[in-house]
Amino acid sequence: MSAAVALGCLRATSHPLQRAGAWAAAVMAGCERPDQVGVSDLDEVAARIVADACRAAVAAKDAPAYDWWKVLFALYPNAKVTHAGRTRDEDVLRAALAGMFAPDALDGGTWPCTFCGTDASALWAKSMLPMFDTNKALNTLPPGVAGWPVCRGCRVAMWALPYGSWVTAGSATVLSCEREGAERQFAERNVQRARRIMHAGFTGLAAGARPELVVLRALRGVGPELCATTLWSFKNDNQDPWLRVTRTRRAIPRFLAMVEGNAPLRRGWRLLELALTQRDKSGKVAAHGAAEAARLLFEAEDGRSRSVLRQVNYLLREAEGTWSPRDLSDLARLAFTYAEEILGMDVDLMPVATVIADWIEHGSGSPRGRLAEYRSVALSDYKLGLLLVQAHGRLWFDGRPPQAGPEDWKPLLQQRSRAWEQRMLLFASVSKLLVERGVAVNEKPVDAQERERTERLVELPVLALDDDDEMGAA
């Protein structure tokens, strides 16, 4: 063990909460990395944490500073600064917190720090550590220990945590990433945001911004190399604590670089952002499309998340009178690029798509009606199979030999991996073919003014939303 660590300096561990706090402490101390934080730096960071916490704890409920108390309450609901019975005298409260970040008394009883293994004399439980058991749950603690041993550096990190997290009034989100540069950028952005919350409250922030967008901008800033990221979102109050984990695939940085460097893909992504923008009754932006689109690139551990492919498929299927032929082509291209680069799918669906497109274009009745029929069954394996049999037979009857038969569409209909995704890509392929052939399936043309507005907005950069602007949703 180095002398620097023994004196209480900081290092980032693999624990996501401690690691996020360590990066926050490094940013607050003006250091490039957590292991560059010295003893005097810890003193300054600890003093700032205590001062901010005490100021928030005594603030009036209608004051902006009180919003920082809400953040602390969501993470440390039983701490002295968040307890309902806390004193409202800031000086008294600061004195009561003086020992929180005191150096470890190494001449007495010590234990290995729960996070980094450094000798620690302080024992902390749930009142000081988010997402940890109380000191009553002794069966989960080291034998004979009434709390979790935490060294000074890790104590500072665990309370610097909200500064380096994306926080709301009731939850926090931290980042784990294979690229340290992205972790630092995420922490740096959130330290700035934390200061804004303390001064202006949550009402001083733009509505609809999300941590996923901050992460993707950080990934874009460190280059296109393969890199996996994980977001840990949690609430730690006494009523209903929860933890939600979402991850990106390692190819996401490369996908983002492709989107940014390719005009049709960039345009398709901007169309996706525009479609996901939500406004309230007064017309004010309630959810920014750039932030909502970024969220699609994160997959929830419990499977409850949307994907880019599913959202684009929805836009293509509900595109009546909304998108121009160029829009449909760019959205379809975005779907195929995502499937190939992120999901590793390399399938040739054009023969089957040609069968459906031929049936839509040349079958009896109107192309619009047949497209509507296909749209209604596109994602159902059984119903899609029936439609393919119908289209196949109709084309033979009309003297147009089909480009594909049952063996070609069999993989789309079986209960097998990626069959669902293939059916979505099939719809994208059919849409692209119809556009290329100029088949008219929209009853009403796109409104000229709306088209002009869309063309103006798709020229804006992707992933461009800041906390305090509304770019991407104007």
C-alpha positions, 0 to 999 in steps of 0.5 A, a space after each residue: 500500500 502506498 503512503 499516498 493511499 494510507 494518508 487518505 487519498 483517492 482512487 476509483 474502484 469498480 463499484 459504480 457508486 464509489 467510482 462515480 463519486 471519485 470522478 466527481 471529487 477529481 473534477 471538483 478538485 481540478 484534477 485529471 484523474 481520481 488518483 491525482 487527488 491529494 490530501 489537501 484536495 480532499 479537505 477542500 472537496 469535503 468542505 464544499 460538500 458539507 457547506 452545500 449540504 448544510 446550506 440546502 438543509 436550512 433553506 426554505 422549501 420554496 428556495 432553489 437551494 432546497 432542491 439540492 436537499 431533495 437530491 440528498 434526501 433521495 440518496 441519504 434519507 437518514 443522514 443528519 442533514 436530511 433527517 426531519 428532526 435536523 436543526 435549522 441552524 447552519 453553524 450547529 449542523 456544520 459542527 455536527 457533520 465535522 467528523 464525517 470526513 475526518 482522517 482515519 485513526 490508524 492507531 486504533 481499530 481498523 478494517 479494510 475499506 469496503 471499496 478500496 481495501 485501505 485501512 479504515 476506522 470509520 463505520 458507515 451504514 445506510 444513513 451515510 451510504 446509498 443502496 447499502 443495508 442498515 447496520 441492523 443487517 449484521 449477517 451481511 457485514 463483516 463479523 463483529 462489525 456494526 457498519 461498513 468500513 469506509 476510508 476517508 477517500 471513499 467517504 468523500 467519494 460517496 458524498 461527492 456522488 450526487 455531484 457526479 451523477 445525473 440527479 432528479 428530485 428523487 433519483 440519481 444516475 451514474 455511469 460506468 464506462 470502458 473509456 475513462 475520458 467519457 466517465 470524466 466528461 459525464 462527471 464534469 457536466 454533472 458537477 456543473 449541473 449540480 451547481 446550477 441546481 443549487 443556484 436556480 433549482 430544477 426549474 432552472 433546467 430545460 425540461 426533457 434533458 436526459 443522462 443518456 444524451 450526456 453519455 452519448 456526447 461524451 462517447 462521441 468526444 472520446 472517439 469511435 473505438 468500441 466501448 461499452 457503457 452502463 447507466 445505474 439509476 437508483 432511488 434510495 429513500 425509505 419508502 420504495 428504493 429501486 435500481 435500474 440498469 441500462 447498457 449500450 453495446 460496444 459498437 455504439 461509438 462506431 455507430 454514432 461516428 457513422 451517423 455523424 459522418 454520413 448525410 443520409 444516416 445523419 438526416 435519418 437520425 434527425 428525423 427520429 429526433 424530430 418525431 420523438 419531440 413532445 410538446 405540452 398543450 401550450 406548445 412548450 417542449 416537454 420532452 426533447 427529441 435528441 434526449 429521447 432518441 439517445 435513450 433508445 441506444 440503451 438496453 434495460 437489464 430487465 428488457 423493458 426498453 425500446 430500441 432504435 429499430 422498433 421506433 424506426 419501424 413504428 415511424 415507417 408503419 405510421 408514416 401516412 402523410 407524414 414523411 416524404 419519399 426521401 424521409 422514408 428512404 433515410 429512415 430505412 437506411 438508418 434501421 439497416 445500419 443499426 441492425 448491421 452495426 449494433 445487432 450484428 445482423 447481415 441478412 438479405 431480405 430484398 427477395 422477400 421484400 420484392 414479393 410484397 412490393 410487387 403484390 402491393 404495386 400490381 395486385 387487385 385494388 389500390 396500392 394504398 389498401 394493400 399497404 395498409 393490409 401489410 402494415 397490419 400484419 407486418 410484425 405477426 409471424 402467423 399473419 405475415 405468413 398468410 399474407 406472403 402465401 396470398 401474395 405469392 399465389 396472386 403473383 403466380 396467377 397474374 403471370 409474375 413469377 415471385 422473386 422468393 418462395 417459402 424457404 426464403 421467408 421461413 426464417 422470418 416466421 419461425 420462433 428463432 432469434 432475431 426473427 422479430 427484428 427481421 420482420 421490422 427490417 422487412 417492412 423497411 425494405 418494402 418501404 424503400 422499394 415502394 419509394 424507389 418505384 414511385 408507388 403512390 400510397 399516401 392519400 394526402 401530400 406532405 404539407 409544404 410549410 411542415 416540409 420546409 420546417 422539417 428540412 430546416 431542422 434536419 440540418 441541425 447537428 445530431 445529439 446537440 441538446 444542451 441542458 439549457 437550450 432547446 436545440 433539436 426541438 425548436 
